[in-house]
Each structure stands twice: as structure tokens, then as C-alpha cells.
Amino acid sequence: MTNDRESSASGIGRLAWFFLALIVALGAGIFYLFILNRETPVPASWATAGGPRNSLADLLNVMGQGLVLAVTAGVFGALVVSRRPLHPIGWLLCVVGMLSSLSILGGEWTVYTHYTTNMAVPGRGLVAWVTNWLWVLLFASVLGILAIFPDGRLPSRRWRWLVGIPFLFFVVPVWVASIVETPMSSAHLVDNPFVETHPARLYDALFAIGVPFMPLATLAALAAVLVRFRQRRGRERQQIKWLLAGVVFMAIMVTLGLTLRFGFEVLLGDYLVNASFLGPLVGIGVAMLRHRLYDIDLIIRRTLVYSVLTGLLALIYFGAVVVLQGLLPDAGGERSPAVVVLSTLTIAALFNPLRRRVQIIVDRRFFRSKYDARQTLADFAAASRNEVELETLTAELMRVVQETMQPEHVNVWLKDGGGRLEIGDWR
């Protein structure tokens, strides 16, 4: 019986690795088709300005979605399935990788058969049609991972409704609208092979329902994560911290990308939005695969400290340059070498004191428990140098351990001059 289970688990694990190999093969196909299509003018669409896509940025955008993002999801999915064959998150990661590759490959095949060669290949319209709505399933899969992370279940039964209703009101209308749309906006404006003219009122109504529920479904999935974070402790709490760190990274990239795209009409914004899914994928992968998770609090803490420190040092440096430039003007109108040297020395002298001060402020504001523990230990170290009564020192030691580590009970073993042990117990 045990051998049968091990054989079945091994077979499931091999299937996941087969999916990963297929994702890599699809990525190679995407690269090949993109090279063939790079000089072909295409209509303007999301992440495409219109015209030939022959720049390095265009290549990075396509391969980022079709290979980097897809392989990242596939690798994490295969590793999770290898360890826990029936875990739904592992399989959902494999699905995300596969859908990402297929959507980009379908787009490149559509460009190749409709614009590059205009080759009447059987099924080319079907490929374009599937490509037009495949992104809906991809986004739905990502939301599914968020909602059930990390144990593969929703927090409780009521969350089936709290997550399921906005999820359905987003997926179904947008999916149906993408099915009947013509020309197809996510397939380079190719005509729909099954619908000659989509009903405008129905189409607009479906998007009017689905688009607002897209962020609502995302918020519902994140709410499930936050509720689980408040309820759980230990390893699972650390796992959720990694996911939330990835979500924050994604939110920053999406906000910056949308600002660049719609505020300044910079195409780089589209690329940032497309690459933003790497944040939660990496967070999920690290959380699922690490036996002993890295201390995410330490990473967040250091990121805050060094971000603030870098900004302050840059401000001080340029301020010093401006002040010293006025005091030591150069005859040629250029910056004096003495200004650069003095500014650099100022930064070097301020680095450690400023870093310690920023660390204290960050800990006091965002990591109060760590700050209080460190302060308590520092106070105990100072008091122990002046305390001569052993009983008082022992009681103070127990108090410090209780406050900083919060154990169920504390035992202290003391050895007297005769070699006997005296045990102090605090419960």
C-alpha cells in the first residue's frame, strides 16, 4: 500500500516537471516567432505602441511574460507538487505558468499568421479567439492562489461566498465579453472567427459589470489572506508575510506602471504592470518551499532603514555640494575637487551615526516589540554591572527573560561555593 502511494506521488511529480519542460519549450517557440515578427507592423494595443516591435524593450516584454514569469511559476509549482503532490497551490502555479506561456505564444502566432505572412493556416482564427480570453483565466488563477494561500483552503465556509461572489461577477462577464468581442483587443485586433458583429449593448453591459468586480475580487482574496494572517501563528504567519511582501511589490509596480502609462504616456509603464506578477509569485514560492523561512521582518526592516538612509545621505550630499560650491567657487565655473572630497568625507562621517539613529526611529515606529526587547536587554546589562545581590540579579534576569521571550516558565540554576545547585523557578 505504501509503495503504491509512493509510486502515485512520484508519477504526479513527474507530470508537474513535464509541464515545466513544456513551458520552457513554449518559451523557445515564443522567442522564435517574435524574431520572425519583429519587423511586422501591428496595431496598437496593451504594451504595444503600434508598428514594428524591433526594440530590446519589446523583446524583454514578450519574453518576460512568456518565459520569465511562466518559468518562475512553473518551477515553484513543480517543486511544490514534488513535495506535496495533491496541494492545490502547486498545481495552480503550474496552471499560471502554462496559461502565461500559451497566451503570449497565441499572440505571436496570431501576428505571424495574420500580419507577417497572412498565411491561411487552419485554426488560426481559433488560436486568436482563445488568446483573446485566456488572460481572464490567468488572472483568475492568480486570485485563486491568493485566496487559498498557504494551506490550500479558504479561512472558513463563509469565505466561499465572500470570495466566490465577486470572483464570479468578475470572471463570467469579462470572459463572455472577450468571447464575443470583435475585433479582438487582446489578439491584435483580429476579427472574431465566430462573431461577425458583437452586440454593443450586451458587450458594454458585461464589461460594466465585470471591470468593477475585478478589483473587488482582488480585494476579497487579499482580505482572506489578512484574516488568515491575524488568526494564524508561527510558520504559517511567516509564509503569509512573504506573500504580502510580494503583493506590496506588485502594487508598487502596478501603481508606477499605470502612472507612467496613462499619466505620461510612457510605454515602460505597460511593461512594469506586466512584470508585476513576479512579486507575489516569488513570495509564494519562497514561502511554500523554505523549511526554515528567512526572517521577512528583518528584510523589511533593513529595506526601510537603508531606503531612508540613502535618501537622507543623498540630500545631505547635494546640500553640502551646493553650500561648499558657494564657499569654494571654482575659477573655471566647474565643480571644485575640494567640494567633492569634503562632501564625500561628510557622508562617510555621518553614515554610521545616521544609520543607528534611523534604525532606532524605524524600530520604535514599526517594530515596537523588537525595540522594547533591545532596550530591556540594554537596561539589564547596565544594571547588572552595578548589582551585587545575587537574588536581586536573579529576579531581574527572570523578569527580563519573561518580557523579551515570554516563555511559559523560567528555571535558573546557580552553583554555590560547595558545588551545590540552587534552582529558581518562575511560572
PEGIBEL-V671201 format. One record per residue. N is the residue number from 1. RES is the residue in three letters. PHI is phi in degrees with one decimal (NA if undefined). PSI is psi as a letter, one per 40 degrees, with the letter a starting at -180 (999 if undefined). OMEGA is omega in whole degrees, 0 to 359 (NA if undefined). Layout:
BEGIN
N_RES_PHI_PSI_OMEGA / N_RES_PHI_PSI_OMEGA
END
This chain:
BEGIN
1_MET_NA_d_179 / 2_THR_-63.4_d_180 / 3_ASN_-64.0_d_179 / 4_ASP_-64.4_d_179 / 5_ARG_-65.3_d_179 / 6_GLU_-64.2_d_178 / 7_SER_-65.3_d_179 / 8_SER_-65.1_d_179 / 9_ALA_-62.7_d_179 / 10_SER_-64.1_d_178 / 11_GLY_-64.4_d_178 / 12_ILE_-64.9_d_178 / 13_GLY_-62.6_d_178 / 14_ARG_-64.6_d_178 / 15_LEU_-63.2_d_178 / 16_ALA_-64.2_d_178 / 17_TRP_-68.8_d_174 / 18_PHE_-63.8_d_177 / 19_PHE_-60.2_d_179 / 20_LEU_-63.6_d_178 / 21_ALA_-60.8_d_178 / 22_LEU_-66.6_d_178 / 23_ILE_-61.2_d_179 / 24_VAL_-63.3_d_178 / 25_ALA_-63.1_d_177 / 26_LEU_-63.7_d_177 / 27_GLY_-61.9_d_176 / 28_ALA_-63.9_d_177 / 29_GLY_-64.3_d_177 / 30_ILE_-60.6_d_180 / 31_PHE_-61.5_d_180 / 32_TYR_-62.9_d_180 / 33_LEU_-67.0_d_179 / 34_PHE_-63.6_d_178 / 35_ILE_-61.3_d_178 / 36_LEU_-67.4_d_186 / 37_ASN_-95.7_e_193 / 38_ARG_-63.1_d_179 / 39_GLU_-96.4_e_182 / 40_THR_-83.8_h_176 / 41_PRO_-68.1_h_179 / 42_VAL_-124.5_i_178 / 43_PRO_-65.4_i_178 / 44_ALA_-68.2_h_177 / 45_SER_-156.2_a_180 / 46_TRP_-59.6_h_180 / 47_ALA_66.7_e_178 / 48_THR_-135.9_h_183 / 49_ALA_-78.5_e_186 / 50_GLY_98.9_h_183 / 51_GLY_98.5_a_180 / 52_PRO_-65.0_i_177 / 53_ARG_-112.7_g_188 / 54_ASN_-110.0_e_180 / 55_SER_-97.3_i_177 / 56_LEU_-64.0_d_179 / 57_ALA_-62.2_d_178 / 58_ASP_-63.8_d_179 / 59_LEU_-63.5_d_181 / 60_LEU_-63.8_d_180 / 61_ASN_-64.5_d_181 / 62_VAL_-65.6_d_183 / 63_MET_-72.7_d_177 / 64_GLY_-62.8_d_179 / 65_GLN_-80.2_d_187 / 66_GLY_-81.1_e_182 / 67_LEU_-124.8_d_186 / 68_VAL_-63.7_d_180 / 69_LEU_-64.1_d_183 / 70_ALA_-66.3_d_181 / 71_VAL_-69.1_d_177 / 72_THR_-58.5_d_178 / 73_ALA_-64.1_d_181 / 74_GLY_-65.6_d_180 / 75_VAL_-64.1_d_179 / 76_PHE_-62.4_d_179 / 77_GLY_-63.1_d_180 / 78_ALA_-64.5_d_180 / 79_LEU_-67.1_d_179 / 80_VAL_-65.1_d_180 / 81_VAL_-64.5_d_179 / 82_SER_-61.9_d_180 / 83_ARG_-86.7_d_181 / 84_ARG_-133.7_g_191 / 85_PRO_-58.4_d_184 / 86_LEU_-102.5_e_181 / 87_HIS_-73.3_h_185 / 88_PRO_-65.1_d_181 / 89_ILE_-66.3_d_177 / 90_GLY_-59.1_d_181 / 91_TRP_-71.4_d_177 / 92_LEU_-64.7_d_175 / 93_LEU_-63.8_d_176 / 94_CYS_-61.8_d_179 / 95_VAL_-64.0_d_179 / 96_VAL_-60.1_d_179 / 97_GLY_-61.8_d_181 / 98_MET_-66.8_d_181 / 99_LEU_-65.3_d_178 / 100_SER_-62.9_d_178 / 101_SER_-65.1_d_183 / 102_LEU_-65.3_d_181 / 103_SER_-65.9_d_179 / 104_ILE_-72.1_d_178 / 105_LEU_-62.3_d_178 / 106_GLY_-61.6_d_178 / 107_GLY_-64.1_d_179 / 108_GLU_-68.3_d_177 / 109_TRP_-66.0_d_177 / 110_THR_-63.1_d_178 / 111_VAL_-62.0_d_183 / 112_TYR_-64.9_d_185 / 113_THR_-83.4_d_183 / 114_HIS_-101.9_d_185 / 115_TYR_-118.8_d_183 / 116_THR_-67.4_d_184 / 117_THR_-116.3_e_187 / 118_ASN_50.3_f_185 / 119_MET_-90.7_h_183 / 120_ALA_-79.2_g_180 / 121_VAL_-82.0_h_177 / 122_PRO_-57.8_h_176 / 123_GLY_89.0_e_182 / 124_ARG_-66.2_d_177 / 125_GLY_-67.2_d_178 / 126_LEU_-64.1_d_179 / 127_VAL_-62.3_d_179 / 128_ALA_-63.1_d_181 / 129_TRP_-63.9_d_178 / 130_VAL_-64.8_d_179 / 131_THR_-59.0_d_184 / 132_ASN_-67.0_d_181 / 133_TRP_-114.7_e_182 / 134_LEU_-65.8_d_182 / 135_TRP_-63.8_d_179 / 136_VAL_-64.2_d_179 / 137_LEU_-66.7_d_178 / 138_LEU_-62.8_d_180 / 139_PHE_-64.9_d_179 / 140_ALA_-63.5_d_179 / 141_SER_-65.1_d_178 / 142_VAL_-63.8_d_178 / 143_LEU_-63.2_d_177 / 144_GLY_-61.2_d_178 / 145_ILE_-63.2_d_180 / 146_LEU_-59.9_d_187 / 147_ALA_-68.4_d_186 / 148_ILE_-106.6_e_181 / 149_PHE_-71.5_i_2 / 150_PRO_-105.3_e_187 / 151_ASP_-98.7_e_176 / 152_GLY_85.5_e_180 / 153_ARG_-135.4_i_173 / 154_LEU_-73.0_i_182 / 155_PRO_-56.5_d_179 / 156_SER_-161.2_i_182 / 157_ARG_-65.4_d_182 / 158_ARG_-63.9_d_179 / 159_TRP_-72.0_e_173 / 160_ARG_-61.6_d_178 / 161_TRP_-83.3_d_183 / 162_LEU_-64.4_d_177 / 163_VAL_-93.2_d_187 / 164_GLY_-67.4_d_183 / 165_ILE_-65.2_d_177 / 166_PRO_-64.0_d_178 / 167_PHE_-62.8_d_180 / 168_LEU_-66.6_d_181 / 169_PHE_-70.7_e_171 / 170_PHE_-88.8_d_189 / 171_VAL_-67.2_d_188 / 172_VAL_-64.2_d_180 / 173_PRO_-62.2_d_182 / 174_VAL_-67.8_d_178 / 175_TRP_-64.1_d_179 / 176_VAL_-64.3_d_179 / 177_ALA_-62.3_d_178 / 178_SER_-68.7_d_179 / 179_ILE_-68.2_d_185 / 180_VAL_-95.2_e_184 / 181_GLU_-65.4_i_172 / 182_THR_-156.0_h_352 / 183_PRO_-64.8_i_190 / 184_MET_-88.1_h_188 / 185_SER_-67.8_d_180 / 186_SER_-94.1_e_178 / 187_ALA_-128.3_f_174 / 188_HIS_58.1_f_173 / 189_LEU_60.2_f_173 / 190_VAL_-78.3_i_179 / 191_ASP_-66.0_i_177 / 192_ASN_-69.5_h_183 / 193_PRO_-72.8_e_185 / 194_PHE_-111.1_e_183 / 195_VAL_-129.8_h_180 / 196_GLU_-75.3_d_179 / 197_THR_-142.1_h_182 / 198_HIS_-78.4_i_178 / 199_PRO_-65.2_h_188 / 200_ALA_-61.3_d_182 / 201_ARG_-65.9_d_178 / 202_LEU_-63.5_d_180 / 203_TYR_-60.3_d_180 / 204_ASP_-64.8_d_180 / 205_ALA_-66.1_d_180 / 206_LEU_-63.1_d_179 / 207_PHE_-70.9_d_177 / 208_ALA_-64.1_d_177 / 209_ILE_-84.2_d_189 / 210_GLY_-71.4_d_185 / 211_VAL_-63.4_d_177 / 212_PRO_-63.1_d_181 / 213_PHE_-79.0_e_177 / 214_MET_-63.9_d_175 / 215_PRO_-67.4_d_178 / 216_LEU_-65.3_d_177 / 217_ALA_-64.5_d_178 / 218_THR_-64.0_d_179 / 219_LEU_-64.3_d_178 / 220_ALA_-64.4_d_178 / 221_ALA_-63.5_d_179 / 222_LEU_-68.1_d_177 / 223_ALA_-63.0_d_177 / 224_ALA_-61.9_d_178 / 225_VAL_-64.7_d_182 / 226_LEU_-66.2_d_177 / 227_VAL_-63.0_d_178 / 228_ARG_-63.0_d_179 / 229_PHE_-62.7_d_180 / 230_ARG_-72.4_d_184 / 231_GLN_-85.5_d_189 / 232_ARG_-96.5_i_179 / 233_ARG_-135.7_i_172 / 234_GLY_68.5_b_187 / 235_ARG_-58.6_d_183 / 236_GLU_-64.3_d_177 / 237_ARG_-65.1_d_177 / 238_GLN_-64.2_d_177 / 239_GLN_-60.0_d_181 / 240_ILE_-66.5_d_176 / 241_LYS_-61.2_d_178 / 242_TRP_-64.6_d_177 / 243_LEU_-61.6_d_181 / 244_LEU_-63.8_d_176 / 245_ALA_-62.6_d_177 / 246_GLY_-65.9_d_179 / 247_VAL_-66.8_d_177 / 248_VAL_-62.5_d_177 / 249_PHE_-60.2_d_179 / 250_MET_-63.5_d_181 / 251_ALA_-62.2_d_178 / 252_ILE_-63.8_d_181 / 253_MET_-66.8_d_179 / 254_VAL_-65.6_d_179 / 255_THR_-61.7_d_179 / 256_LEU_-63.7_d_182 / 257_GLY_-64.5_d_180 / 258_LEU_-66.5_d_177 / 259_THR_-64.1_d_179 / 260_LEU_-64.8_d_186 / 261_ARG_-73.2_d_186 / 262_PHE_-97.6_d_178 / 263_GLY_-87.5_d_184 / 264_PHE_-123.4_e_180 / 265_GLU_55.5_f_177 / 266_VAL_-99.5_h_185 / 267_LEU_-66.6_d_178 / 268_LEU_-57.4_d_179 / 269_GLY_-59.3_d_178 / 270_ASP_-61.7_d_181 / 271_TYR_-65.6_d_179 / 272_LEU_-63.4_d_178 / 273_VAL_-64.1_d_181 / 274_ASN_-64.1_d_182 / 275_ALA_-86.9_e_187 / 276_SER_-65.9_d_181 / 277_PHE_-65.1_e_178 / 278_LEU_-62.1_d_181 / 279_GLY_-58.0_c_179 / 280_PRO_-65.5_d_179 / 281_LEU_-63.6_d_179 / 282_VAL_-66.3_d_178 / 283_GLY_-60.1_d_179 / 284_ILE_-65.4_d_182 / 285_GLY_-61.8_d_179 / 286_VAL_-63.6_d_182 / 287_ALA_-63.5_d_184 / 288_MET_-78.6_d_191 / 289_LEU_-105.5_d_182 / 290_ARG_-78.3_h_176 / 291_HIS_-69.5_d_175 / 292_ARG_-116.3_h_187 / 293_LEU_-66.9_i_170 / 294_TYR_-59.8_i_179 / 295_ASP_-76.4_g_182 / 296_ILE_-62.5_d_177 / 297_ASP_-60.0_d_180 / 298_LEU_-65.5_d_180 / 299_ILE_-65.6_d_179 / 300_ILE_-62.4_d_182 / 301_ARG_-60.9_d_181 / 302_ARG_-68.7_d_177 / 303_THR_-62.3_d_178 / 304_LEU_-62.3_d_184 / 305_VAL_-62.4_d_186 / 306_TYR_-76.5_d_174 / 307_SER_-67.7_d_178 / 308_VAL_-63.6_d_181 / 309_LEU_-61.8_d_179 / 310_THR_-61.7_d_179 / 311_GLY_-62.8_d_180 / 312_LEU_-65.5_d_180 / 313_LEU_-65.8_d_177 / 314_ALA_-63.6_d_179 / 315_LEU_-63.0_d_179 / 316_ILE_-64.3_d_183 / 317_TYR_-63.3_d_182 / 318_PHE_-68.5_d_175 / 319_GLY_-64.1_d_178 / 320_ALA_-64.5_d_178 / 321_VAL_-62.0_d_181 / 322_VAL_-64.0_d_181 / 323_VAL_-65.3_d_182 / 324_LEU_-68.2_d_178 / 325_GLN_-63.1_d_177 / 326_GLY_-71.4_d_180 / 327_LEU_-80.1_d_182 / 328_LEU_-122.9_g_181 / 329_PRO_-65.3_i_179 / 330_ASP_-93.1_h_184 / 331_ALA_-63.3_d_182 / 332_GLY_-84.8_e_180 / 333_GLY_84.4_e_179 / 334_GLU_-100.7_i_182 / 335_ARG_-67.4_h_180 / 336_SER_-73.2_h_176 / 337_PRO_-58.4_d_179 / 338_ALA_-64.6_d_179 / 339_VAL_-64.7_d_180 / 340_VAL_-63.2_d_182 / 341_VAL_-65.2_d_181 / 342_LEU_-64.4_d_178 / 343_SER_-64.9_d_179 / 344_THR_-64.5_d_179 / 345_LEU_-65.2_d_177 / 346_THR_-61.9_d_179 / 347_ILE_-63.7_d_180 / 348_ALA_-62.7_d_181 / 349_ALA_-71.7_d_183 / 350_LEU_-87.5_e_190 / 351_PHE_-58.2_d_184 / 352_ASN_-67.0_d_177 / 353_PRO_-60.3_d_181 / 354_LEU_-68.5_d_179 / 355_ARG_-63.5_d_179 / 356_ARG_-63.4_d_180 / 357_ARG_-66.6_d_178 / 358_VAL_-64.1_d_179 / 359_GLN_-60.6_d_180 / 360_ILE_-63.5_d_181 / 361_ILE_-63.9_d_180 / 362_VAL_-63.9_d_179 / 363_ASP_-63.3_d_182 / 364_ARG_-66.5_d_184 / 365_ARG_-88.1_d_188 / 366_PHE_-112.7_d_183 / 367_PHE_-129.1_g_188 / 368_ARG_-61.7_d_183 / 369_SER_-64.8_d_178 / 370_LYS_-66.9_d_180 / 371_TYR_-64.9_d_180 / 372_ASP_-62.7_d_180 / 373_ALA_-63.5_d_180 / 374_ARG_-65.8_d_178 / 375_GLN_-64.6_d_180 / 376_THR_-63.7_d_179 / 377_LEU_-64.8_d_178 / 378_ALA_-64.0_d_178 / 379_ASP_-63.8_d_179 / 380_PHE_-64.6_d_179 / 381_ALA_-61.7_d_179 / 382_ALA_-68.1_d_181 / 383_ALA_-70.5_d_183 / 384_SER_-67.8_d_180 / 385_ARG_-71.9_d_183 / 386_ASN_-109.3_e_184 / 387_GLU_-90.5_h_180 / 388_VAL_-112.9_e_179 / 389_GLU_-81.2_h_184 / 390_LEU_-65.8_d_180 / 391_GLU_-63.8_d_179 / 392_THR_-63.9_d_180 / 393_LEU_-65.6_d_179 / 394_THR_-64.7_d_179 / 395_ALA_-63.0_d_179 / 396_GLU_-67.1_d_178 / 397_LEU_-61.4_d_179 / 398_MET_-62.4_d_179 / 399_ARG_-63.4_d_180 / 400_VAL_-64.6_d_179 / 401_VAL_-62.7_d_178 / 402_GLN_-61.3_d_184 / 403_GLU_-72.7_d_187 / 404_THR_-89.6_d_185 / 405_MET_-107.7_d_178 / 406_GLN_51.8_f_177 / 407_PRO_-78.5_i_178 / 408_GLU_-70.1_d_174 / 409_HIS_-154.7_i_183 / 410_VAL_-127.2_h_173 / 411_ASN_-118.1_h_177 / 412_VAL_-124.3_h_178 / 413_TRP_-103.7_h_180 / 414_LEU_-119.7_h_181 / 415_LYS_-103.8_h_180 / 416_ASP_-89.5_a_183 / 417_GLY_-64.4_d_181 / 418_GLY_-86.9_e_178 / 419_GLY_88.0_e_179 / 420_ARG_-83.6_i_180 / 421_LEU_-103.6_h_172 / 422_GLU_-109.3_h_186 / 423_ILE_-110.8_h_173 / 424_GLY_-103.6_h_183 / 425_ASP_-126.1_h_178 / 426_TRP_-130.8_h_181 / 427_ARG_-110.5_999_NA
END
